[in-house]
């Protein structure tokens, strides 16, 4: 067994228990291409990015496949919050970018920044609720690489929002997120 230390070249992935969903989601989302991939899937499927990242976490970090019932249970914990709090904040933030008058101007730009902060705070509440839910699952050794498990779990999550056929762009977006999630030992440590 390789042991990570400053004296050797082998990295040992951190135990799943040390990688929180919040830490994982923030680290993965911050990597190149991931935010754009998340927004693309969010807008195309009317999906909650936090559900996608939770699914990716369960696949990549916890080594689990994810069932549609599990996705439904996760959504049951946060869908009302997402619908009634997160989405209205997002809509206001997006609207302030271009109008209505007097927006955009320096004064309304400050309002937009405050709304963006409130939106992020609301999404962090969601991540914490989902993190508590995900903590109830043990690690698994489902067949497949961490990237494959993350991609498959996110596909199950997307199907909970829409039965639309995945386009090549959708598959590419999922691959960007899944491949980054699979390197969680590099992004969340």
HELIX and SHEET records of a PDB file:
HELIX    1   1 UNK A   16  UNK A   18  5                                   3    
HELIX    2   2 UNK A   21  UNK A   29  1                                   9    
HELIX    3   3 UNK A   34  UNK A   45  1                                  12    
HELIX    4   4 UNK A   49  UNK A   60  1                                  12    
HELIX    5   5 UNK A   68  UNK A   81  1                                  14    
HELIX    6   6 UNK A   82  UNK A   86  3                                   5    
HELIX    7   7 UNK A   87  UNK A   98  1                                  12    
HELIX    8   8 UNK A  106  UNK A  134  1                                  29    
HELIX    9   9 UNK A  146  UNK A  159  1                                  14    
HELIX   10  10 UNK A  168  UNK A  182  1                                  15    
HELIX   11  11 UNK A  184  UNK A  187  1                                   4    
END                                                                             
